[in-house]
Amino acid sequence: MRDPRLVQYREAAVAMKEGQFRAPIPQEGEDDVAALGKALAELGTTLEAKFEEANEITTLSKVTEKINAGLDLDEVLNYVFESFWPVIPYDRIGLSLLEQNGTVVRSRWARSDAPVMKIDRGYSAPLQGSSLQRILQTGQPRILNDLRQYLAEHPASESTHLMVEEGMRSSLTCPLIARGKPIGFMFFSSMEPHAFKDAHVEIFLQIAGQLSMIVEKGRLYDELRQLRDKFLGMAARDLRPPLNGI
């Protein structure tokens, strides 16, 4: 009589072939068939890890391609938001830049799947004395996996209060460094508590340098465009004919 476990093992093997690596596999017993089931389960775990690693490499490569393609900053950030979720969990991504000689942090871009955004482009806060200042001092990303608890411990943090109002429950804050100089932060936020792990920090660090450079280039481009518009406006006023021919 055929062992019914063998039928389940065959179904599990077919599922793995189709990319379903967590198919139920009975492993009870100490006989050779049970040993086969345990080996098959271990194979599924290994294949799943390899599949996730391949997805990470593919996603990072595509982001790098977009960065190197010379797209403007908003296009790169929108691409990150639309494609980065297989490697880092988030419902919201924000970018803030340092201004006024590094004394102010101002939101430059944000995008969220939440129904409301309390921190959008233009929101600013002083850097001095903030937790972001400590992140720059260490140069290392920070994970907060319970924003409500953090807010209870730091009730004066307006930005945390607004993020909690948006529905965010955990965050990964990453400093951006270009040519050895801090230029701002990227914020990954999730509506789920305890969403972030050390592995997500490592993934971000793989492209942090390239993202920092495209952010810096984008900021310089914005400044040059503003100067151009300013001078064009001044030139237009200077060339305007006087009233009444005077």
C-alpha positions in Angstrom: 0.0 0.0 0.0 1.4 3.4 -1.0 2.3 5.7 1.9 -0.1 8.7 1.7 2.8 11.0 2.7 4.4 10.4 -0.6 1.4 11.9 -2.4 1.7 15.0 -0.2 5.4 15.2 -0.9 4.8 15.1 -4.6 2.2 17.8 -4.4 4.7 19.9 -2.3 7.4 19.4 -4.9 5.0 20.6 -7.7 4.1 23.6 -5.6 7.8 24.5 -5.1 8.3 24.3 -8.8 5.6 26.9 -9.2 7.2 29.2 -6.6 5.1 28.2 -3.6 7.8 27.2 -1.1 5.6 26.9 2.0 3.5 24.0 1.0 2.4 21.8 3.9 4.8 18.8 4.3 4.1 16.2 7.0 7.3 15.3 8.9 6.0 13.0 11.7 7.8 9.8 12.3 11.3 8.5 12.3 11.3 6.3 9.3 12.9 6.9 5.9 9.7 8.5 4.5 9.6 11.0 7.3 13.3 11.8 6.7 12.4 12.5 3.1 9.7 14.9 4.3 12.2 16.8 6.5 14.7 17.0 3.7 11.9 18.4 1.4 10.9 21.0 4.0 14.5 22.1 4.4 14.8 22.4 0.6 11.7 24.6 0.5 13.1 26.9 3.2 16.4 27.2 1.2 14.7 27.8 -2.1 12.5 30.5 -0.5 15.6 32.3 0.9 17.3 32.1 -2.5 14.2 33.4 -4.3 14.0 36.4 -1.9 17.7 37.1 -2.3 17.3 37.1 -6.1 14.3 39.5 -5.8 16.4 41.8 -3.7 19.3 41.8 -6.2 16.9 42.4 -9.1 15.1 45.3 -7.4 18.4 47.0 -6.3 19.8 46.6 -9.8 16.7 48.3 -11.3 16.8 51.1 -8.9 20.5 51.6 -9.7 19.7 51.7 -13.4 17.1 54.4 -12.8 19.5 56.4 -10.8 22.2 56.1 -13.4 19.7 56.9 -16.2 19.8 60.6 -15.2 16.1 60.8 -14.3 15.1 63.7 -12.1 14.7 63.3 -8.3 10.9 62.9 -8.2 11.0 60.3 -10.9 13.6 58.2 -9.0 11.8 58.5 -5.7 8.5 57.5 -7.3 10.2 54.5 -8.9 11.6 53.6 -5.5 8.1 53.8 -3.9 6.5 51.7 -6.6 9.2 49.0 -6.7 11.0 48.7 -3.4 8.3 47.0 -1.4 9.6 43.4 -2.1 12.8 44.2 -0.2 11.7 46.7 2.5 8.1 46.8 4.0 6.5 50.3 3.9 3.2 52.1 3.4 5.0 55.5 3.2 8.3 56.9 2.1 9.5 60.5 2.7 12.6 62.5 1.9 13.7 65.5 3.9 16.7 67.7 3.2 19.0 69.8 5.4 18.7 73.5 4.8 20.0 76.8 6.3 23.5 75.5 6.8 22.2 72.2 8.2 20.1 73.7 11.0 16.7 72.9 9.5 15.2 69.7 8.2 12.6 70.3 5.5 10.4 67.7 3.7 11.2 67.6 0.0 9.0 64.7 -1.1 6.6 62.2 0.4 4.3 59.5 -0.9 1.9 57.3 1.1 -0.7 54.6 0.7 -2.4 55.9 3.9 -5.7 57.9 3.4 -4.2 61.1 4.9 -0.8 62.7 5.0 0.1 65.0 7.9 3.7 65.6 6.9 4.0 66.7 3.2 6.3 68.7 1.1 7.4 71.9 2.9 7.0 70.7 6.5 10.1 71.7 8.5 11.6 71.4 11.9 14.9 72.4 13.6 17.6 69.8 13.7 19.3 71.0 16.9 18.4 68.8 19.8 16.3 66.4 17.7 16.6 62.6 17.4 17.6 63.2 13.8 20.7 65.0 14.9 21.8 61.9 16.9 21.2 59.8 13.8 23.6 62.1 11.8 26.2 61.9 14.6 26.2 58.0 14.4 25.7 57.9 10.6 23.6 54.8 11.1 19.9 54.2 10.2 17.4 53.9 13.1 14.5 51.5 13.6 11.5 52.5 15.7 9.1 49.5 15.7 6.5 51.0 18.0 5.8 54.7 17.2 3.0 55.0 19.7 5.3 53.9 22.5 8.0 56.2 21.3 5.5 59.1 21.3 4.5 58.2 24.9 8.2 58.5 25.9 8.8 61.6 23.8 5.5 63.6 23.9 7.1 66.8 22.6 8.0 65.1 19.2 5.6 66.8 16.8 6.7 64.8 13.8 6.1 61.5 15.6 2.7 62.8 16.7 1.8 63.6 13.1 3.1 60.2 11.8 1.0 58.4 14.4 -2.0 60.4 13.2 -1.3 59.3 9.7 -1.6 55.7 10.9 2.1 54.8 10.9 3.2 52.4 13.6 6.9 51.7 12.8 9.7 53.5 10.9 13.1 53.1 9.4 15.0 56.4 9.3 18.1 56.5 7.0 20.7 59.3 6.8 21.8 60.4 3.4 25.5 61.2 3.0 27.0 62.7 -0.2 30.7 63.2 -0.6 31.1 62.8 3.2 28.5 65.5 3.9 25.1 64.8 5.4 22.3 66.2 3.2 19.1 64.7 4.6 17.1 61.6 5.5 14.9 59.0 3.9 12.0 57.7 6.0 10.3 54.3 5.4 7.2 54.0 7.5 4.7 51.1 8.0 1.2 50.9 9.3 2.2 47.7 11.0 4.2 47.7 14.2 7.6 45.8 14.3 7.8 45.9 10.5 11.5 46.6 10.2 14.6 44.4 10.9 18.3 44.8 10.7 18.3 43.1 7.3 16.2 46.0 5.9 19.0 48.4 7.1 21.6 46.4 5.2 19.4 46.5 2.0 19.1 50.2 2.2 22.8 50.7 2.8 23.5 48.9 -0.5 22.1 51.9 -2.5 22.4 54.7 0.1 25.4 56.2 -1.6 23.8 56.3 -5.0 20.5 57.7 -3.7 22.4 60.3 -1.8 24.2 61.5 -5.0 21.0 61.7 -7.0 19.3 63.6 -4.2 22.2 66.0 -4.1 22.2 66.4 -7.9 18.4 67.0 -7.8 18.8 69.7 -5.1 21.5 71.5 -7.1 19.3 71.3 -10.2 16.4 72.8 -8.3 18.6 75.7 -7.0 19.9 76.4 -10.5 16.4 76.4 -11.9 15.2 78.8 -9.2 18.1 81.2 -10.0 17.4 81.0 -13.7 13.7 81.8 -13.2 14.8 84.7 -10.9 17.1 86.2 -13.4 14.7 85.7 -16.3 12.1 87.6 -14.2 14.5 90.4 -13.5 15.4 90.6 -17.2 11.8 90.7 -18.2 11.2 93.7 -15.9 14.2 95.5 -17.1 13.2 95.1 -20.8 9.6 96.2 -20.1 8.8 99.5 -22.0 8.2 102.5 -19.7 4.6 103.8 -19.1 3.4 106.6 -21.4 6.6 106.3 -23.4 8.6 107.9 -20.5 
